[in-house]
Amino acid sequence: MRRSLVLLSLILIPAALAPSVYAAKGNGSLSGTVMAADGKGLFGAVIALFKQEAGSAVISLTKSDPKGSYVLSEIAPGSYSLRVTRNGYQVVNSPSIAITTGKNTTINFVLQEFLDFISVRNDPRNWNLKTVMQSTSGRRMIFRDLPGSAGSESGPGFHRGAALNVASSTALGNDNYALYPGEGAIISNFAYTEPLSQHSRMIFSGQLNSGYNSLWRVRNTFDYRPDSNRQMKVSVGYGRSNMNRVNAGTVARVADFFNQDPVRRDSGIETLAMSLEGSNQLLDMLAVEYGIDLSRINHRTSKTVWSPYFQVLFTPRKGWLIRSQMTSRRFSQNDSIELPDGQVISLLEPAVVSNINNRVSISQMRHSELSVGKMIADDTSIEMTVYRDRVEGPGTPFFITSNTRSGKKTQAAQLRSDQDAQQGMRLAVARMLMESVRGSITYDYGSAAGLSGSKKLLSSDVMMSNLLDFINQSYYHSVTGQLEARIPRTRTQVQATIRWYPGNPISPIDLFADRLDTFTKGMGFSLRQTIPVPVFMGYAGRWEALIDLRNPFDQGRNIISTTDGELTLTRNPRTLRFGLNLNFY
């Protein structure tokens, strides 16, 4: 592996060459190659040229050919900058470039993959870490892996692309759980982007889930970005889901869904969603993101849910990041998709719809947090966060199973809003352990709802009929460790996660930070294997095979003794998920 510290490598060779065939009289030209870290040319990279002035528009756009080469001709003399974007790689911003009359300037780019953004040793071809952190986009990239960080940026010019993710999941035991819409046998997420101009595009995205809780939803988004410091999005979406049949006694038999009468499979819920969001880089040290979501949900009766969103990112000095956030949006790996330019789109609605024994309820979580992050070394970052969640409407659903001499019975229940409110603090540390291995550890201390037995031993029927009376709020310690490794030769990514806490809370601890939907104590393993796709009709692509094993040792069970047996609570059963992810650009 040649280098994975910084996002880019730039080799600038101002050539005092004879006039090129690309340069016209009185103008100059640019040419070069876009390469991966191993020196292989990258096809389909978008190279944008713009004047070296604040807020300037894109002058010219081009794409690299199958060998990674590009040419920009007929450029008027002056100072310019280049930005290079390519799916799966960090965005590249060049320093000032002088274009001279009748001359060709050669600029070669070496792009780094998203996973390899911190390294133990510096590559002499790359800018060093301090240089990267002096720019606004660099600060965001430095903290990209911290929960809720801004992530990578796209270039000012848009291009066509598409992404598709199809995954299947199944429980490895005798139990299965389906309380939310979309918890089905097959989950399909997709997105397609079509540029309208250099500064705007349409994004058509959606989700189709089959199974008991069959669901489909689509969203059309107009994305406008006048320059790299401002962005506005307006979107409208529509969805339908079937919630007429699911109950605790039948969720383990997914095949029954396909044997239903078609009329019974018709949608029970309709959702109309609209949103407006924007982001502004106000100063070199200050960025603001804001928005509002409106969800209109129809199920026998109608309910409107408003969800404001606001986030402030402040970088008072190099290596520091202060973030304040208020949101109802929650990002989940299973319910989001990454566009070819690296931007992640969440397909979840802020309003939470659940089904408890054929009774549909609608609720909303309000999450707020304040965090401070710092790079304490070239390869280590740390973040401290305090957070608070409150619920409007019913709280977290859960299953409880009684196992007695008379048989086994499962009952679904749902927390009250006062039982599901949470607050706490989080400390996260991330470090590159080796060139291709990154580790992180997160400590949480927060409140959650827990199920406790009575001082007097009661029968299972009495406890199940009065479940909410045996639930109380307590504070829990939680530790989550994660390792991410990449094998460059085979382009394989492996991730291992382990979470531990004492006791067995019902509600997840620090839900908004749990993008992997870990929920309970236990282990998880995932593997991503890249499969190259040949160039087809001028488009390049990449397949990824996905395998995800959750809680293989079936941990996180809460067992309470009764006079006639025991009660068992399991929120996260053993699950195997597998699928494919495809990107075209």
N, C-alpha and C positions, 0 to 999 in steps of 0.2 A: 504494500500500500504506500503510495508516494506522498500523499499528504491529505490530512483531513482537518486542519485547523480552521482555515478561513473559507469563505464562501467562493472565492474566486482566485484565479491566478491570471495575471496580466503581463504579457511580455510586449513591450512597446518598442518597436524598431523604426524610428523615423528614418526613412530611407531617402537619401539624396540620389535617387535613381533617375534614369532618363525617363521622359514622359511616357506613361503607360498607355496601352491601348484603351484603357478604361477612362482616362482623363481627357476631357475636351479642352480646347484652347481657352485659357482664362480660368478654368476650374481645376479642382483636384479630385482625388478619389481615395477610397478606403478599401482594403481587402485583408483577408486573413483566414484563420481557421479556428473553429470552435471544437475543443477536444475535451474528453473525459480525463480523469486523473491518470489513467493508464496510457494516455497518448492517442487513443482511438478517436477518430472524428465523429462528431455528434450531428446527426441529421435532424432537421426541423427546428433548430434553435432560432428564435426571433431576435433580430438585431435591430434596435431602434436608435436613430441618430437625432439628436436635438441640440440646439444652440446652447452655449455655456452661459445661460442667463436664467435667473429665478423664474419659475413658472412658464418657461418657454414650451412651445408645442413641438411635437415630433416633426422633424423635417423629412425623414425617409425611413422606410421599413423594408427589411428583406429577411429571407430565411436561408439557413445554411443548407447546402446540398448533401447528398448521401455521404460524401467524404468529409463533411464538416466545413467546407469552404464557403465564403460569402464575398460579395462585391457590392459596394455602394459607390456609384459614379455621379458625375456632374454635380459636385459639391462646391459651393462658392467658398473662396478663401475666408478663414476666420477660425474662431475657437469653438469646439464642439465637445460633446460627451456622448458616450455610447452606453446603452443598457442591453444586456443579453438575458433572455429568459428561456428556459427549457424545462419541460415536465420532469420532475424528479430531481432537479438540481437547484442549487442556490442561485439567486438572482445576482447578476454581475453589473456593477456600475464602474465605469472607467473614470480616471482623472481627466483633466483638460487635454484636448487633442488639437494641435494646430494643423489646419489644412492649408497647403501652399499651392499656388498656381502651377498647373502643369505637373505636379508631383503626385505620386501614389504613396500613401502611408500604410504600412502593414501592421496590423494588430491581431495577435493570437490570444485566445481566451482558453483557460483551463478551468472547467467548472467542477465544483465539488458537490457530491450528492448530499441530500438533506441530512442523512444519518451522521455524516462525517463532518460535523461543523466545529468540533473542538479536537485538538490533537496535542499529544505530549511534546512533539518536536515540531519546529517550524520548517516549512518548505521554503527554500530560498526563492522560489518563484512567486510566492504568495505575499500579499501585504501582511504585516504582523497584526496581532490582536488589537494593539493600542490604536493603530490607524483605522481599523474597521469600527471601533467603538466611538470614533469621533463623529461619525455620521449618524443621522437619525435612524435610517434603515438598519444600520449596524447594531444600534442599541436594541432594536426590536429582535433582531436575529440572535443576539447574545442570550436573550431571555426567552427564546422561542420554545424551549422545552419546559419552562415553568408553567404550572397550571394557569390557564386563562391568558397567556401572553398573546401578543398580537400576531405572531407567526411571521411567515415570510411575505414579501411584497411581490406584486406582479409589476411588470413594466408598464409604461404609459400607453403602449400600443396593444390592442387586443387581437387575438387570432382564433380561428375556429378550432374546436376541440370537443372531445366526448369522453365520458367515463361511465363504466358499468361495473356494478358489484353484485354478485349473486352468491348467497350463502345459505346453507342448510344446517339446521341444528336438531339435535335429538338428545333426550335425557338418557343416561346410561343405566338408570335404575328403573324401579317400577312406578315412580311418580313423575308427573309432568305438571307444569304450572302455566296458566294463561289467565292473567288478570287484566292486562292492558291490551288495547288494540294493537295488532301487529305482532304479537307473540305467537308466531305460527311456524309451520314446518320449513318454509322457504322465504327468505327476505331478499328482495331485489331493490337496489338503489341505482339511480341513473341520473346523468346530467349531460346537457348538450349546450355548447356556447357558440353563438353566431355573432361576429363583429358587425356593427352597424356603421361605425366610423373609427377613426383612430382613438377616439375618446369614449366610445359607448359600445355596448353589446347587449344581447338578450341571452339569458340563461334559462333554459327549460329543464327543470329537475323534477324528480318524483320518486315514489316508493310504492312497491307492490308486494304485499305479504299474503301468502296462502296459509291455510290451516284453519283452526277453529275461529280465531279472531281475524278473519280475512279483512284486509284493508288495502285501499289504494288512495293515493293522493298525488296531485301534481301542482307545480308552482311555476309561474312565469315571472321572471325578474328582469327589470331594466336596470342595467349597471352603467352609471355615468361617472367618468373619471377625467375631469379637465386637465389635471396634472397629477404628479406623484404625491402631492400633499393634500388632495381633496378627493372625496368619493361620495356618491349618493346612490342609493338603491331603492327602487319602488317595486313591490311584488304583489301579486294576487294569486291565491291558490284555492283549490277545491279538493275535498276528499270525502270518501264514503267508507264505512266499515260495518261489518256484520257483527252484532253483539246479541243476537236473538237466541242463541243456542248454548253458549258456553256456561258451564257451571262446574263446581268442584268435583262432582261425581263423574264427569265425562271427559275431562281434559286429557287424561292419559291415552284416550283412543282417538288420535288425530285422524285416522282413516274414516271415522264416522262422518266427518265433515263432508267428504265427497259423496257419501251415500244419502245425504239429505235431499229432500225435495227442493228443486231450484228456487221455489218461492220462499222457502225458509232460509235460503242462503242470501236473499236480497238484503241490501244494506239496512241496518237499523239506525245509523247515525250519519248525518251530513255535516260537513264542516266547511265554512267559507272563511278564508284567512286573508288578511291584507296587512302589509307592513311598509313602513318608511324608516330608513336608516341612513346614517351618514357618518363620515369621519373627517376630521380636519387636523392637520399639523399646524397649530397656531404659531408656535415658536420652535426653535431648534430643540428646546427642552420639553415642550408640552404638546401632547396629542389628546384629542377628545373624540370619543365615539358615542353615538346616541341613536335612539330609535324608539319606535312604538309599534306594537303588534296588536291587531284586532282579530279576534276569533269569534265567529258566530256559529254556535253549535245547535243543531236541531235534532231532538230525540223526544218525540211526543210533545215536549215543550221546547222553547228556544231560550238560549242563554248567551249573552255577550260578555266576553272577557277581554279587558284591556290590560296590556302588559308593556309598561315603559322599560327602556333600557338606557343605561348611562355608564360610561367608563372614562376615567381620566388617567393618562399615563404621563408621569413626570420624571425626567431624568436630570436631577440637579447637578450631577457631575459624572465623569466617565466611570462606568462600572456600577452605577446605582440606578435602580428603578423603583419608583413609588407608584402604586396602582390603587385606585378606588373604583369600586364597581357596584352597581345595583341592577339586578336583572331577574327575569323569570325564564330566560332561555337556558336550557341545559344541553350541552354537547355530549353525545354518546357515540362511541365508535361504531356501534351497530346501526345507528340512525343518522349517519352523515356520509358524505362522499367528497373525495378530493378531486378538484378540477385539474386538468393537465398543467395549468400554470402554478399549481401548489395551493390555491385558495380552497379552504374547506367549507362546505355548505352543510348546515344542519337541516335535517328534514323533519325534526320534531317540532310540534306546536307548543307554545308556552302553556296552553291549557292542558291539564292532565285528565284524561277520560279513563275510567276504570269500570269493571263489571264484577259485581259481587252477587253471585247466585241470581243471575238474570236481572239484577237491579243496577242500572247505570248511574254513575255519579260523576260530577265535574268539579275539579278543584284546581288550585293554582298555588305554586310556591313562590314566595318573594325572597330572593337571596341577595344579601349585601355583604361586602367584604372590603378590607383594607390590608394591603400587603406592602412589604418592603423587600426588595431583592438586591443582591450585590454579588459581583464577581470577586471572590476572595483569592483567586489565583487564575493563571491562564487557562486552567482546565477544570476549575471548580466554581460552582455557583451555589448560593444559598438564598432562601426566601422564607420570610416569616409572615403569616397571615392570621388575622382574626376575622371570623365570619358569623353570620346570623341568618337563620331561615325561619320564616313563618308561613303558615298554611291558611289559605282561604278556601273553605270547603272541607270535605272529608280527607283524612290523611292516608298513610300508606296501607295498601291491602296486604293481607298475609293469609296463609293456610295453617290450620292446626289439625293434627290427626290424632284420634283416640284409638288406642290398641288395647282392647279388653277381651275378656273371655267370650263375650258375645260376638266379637268380630272387629273389623276395622272400619272406621268412619272418618271422613274428611269434611271439614267445615271451613268456609271462607269468612273472613271478618275484615274490618277496616278501622284503623285508628281514628279517634276524634282529632280535630285540628289542634286542640290544646295539648294532646299527647304527642303530636308529631313535630312541634316547634323545636328548633335546635339552635345551639350556639356553641362556639368553641374556638380553638386556635390550631394552626397547622405550621409545622416546621419542615421544610423540604431542602435536601442537599443533593446535588447532582455532580458527578465527577467522571472524567474519562479515566478508566483504570488501565486500559491499554489502547493501542492505536485504533482498534476496531471494537472495543468493549466499553460500554458506558454503564455506570451504576448509579442508582439513586435510592434514597431512603427517606420516607416521610413519616413523621410522628404527628398524630392527631390526639387532642384531648377535647372531647366535646360531649354534649348531651344527646341522649337517644332514648327511645321507649323500650322498656324491657318487660318480659313476662316473668312473673314470680309466682310461686305457689302460695297457698294459704297456710297460716300457722297451724290450722286444723286440717287434717287430711279429709278431702272431699271426694265425691264420686266424679267420674269423668263427665257425666251428663250435666251436673251442676256447674262444673267449671267451664264447660263449653258454652252453656247458655248464659254465662255471666263473664265472658272473656275479658271485656274491657275493664271490669272491676279489678282484675288481677294484673293490670298494666300500670307501670309508673315510670316517671322520668328519672334517669340517673346519668352520671358522668362516666365515660369510658375512655380508657387509653387504647390507642390503635397504632400499630407499626406496620408499614408496608414497604417491602424491599423489591427492587426491580433491577434486572440485568438485561441489557440489550447488546447483542453481538451481531457482527456482520462478517460474513466470509467472502472476501472480495473475489476470489477465483470463481466461485460458483454463484455469486450474487444472491446469497441466502441471508435472510435476517431471522434471528431467533430472539424471542423475548420470554423471560421467566419472571413471574410475579408471585410473591407470597405475602399474605396478610395475616396478622395475629392480633387478637384482643382478648382480654378476660371476659367471661360472661357471654351471654347470647342476646344482644339487643335485637329488637324486631325491625326498627327503622334503620336504614343505612347511616353510617357515621360519615358526615361531610359529603353528602350526595353529589353536590355540584362539582367537586373535585375528582369524582370517580368516573372518568370518561370510559374506562374499560368495563363498567358495570360489574365490578367484582362483588360488591354488596356484603358478602360475609367472609369470615376467616377461611383460609384455605390457600391452595396453590393453583397456579394457572400457567400454561405453556402455549405459546403460539409460534408459528413458523410461516414465513413468507418466502416463496421461491420465485424469482424473476424468470420469465420465459420470453425471450425476444420474439417479436413479431416482424416478419419481413415487410419491407416498404411496399405499399399497395396504393396505386392511383395517386402517388404524390404524398401519401400520409405514412407516418411512422407510428408504431404502437408498442405497447408492452403489456404482457400478461403477467399476473401474479397469482400463484396458487396459494391458498390460505388454509391453514389448519390451526384450530384453537381448541384446547382441552381445558375445561374449567373444573375445579374442585374434584380431582380424581380420587381423593381419599374420603370424600363425602363428609367433610367437616362442617361445623356451624350448626349442629343440631342442638336444640334446647329440649331436654326431656324432663317432664314434671310427673312425679308419682301421684296416683290417685288410689282410692279404696278398691277399685276394680281393674286397675291396669296402669297405664301411663299415657300422657299426652306428649306429642312430639311436634316441634316446630322446625321446619326446614325452609329457608328462603331461597337457597341457591343450590339446586341439586347438581350432581355430576352431569356435565354436558359436553358433547363433542360437536364442534362447529367446523364446517369446511366449505370452501367455495372458491370462486375465481374473481379477480379484479382485472379490468381491462381499461387502458387509457389509449386514446387516439389523439394525435396532435399534428 
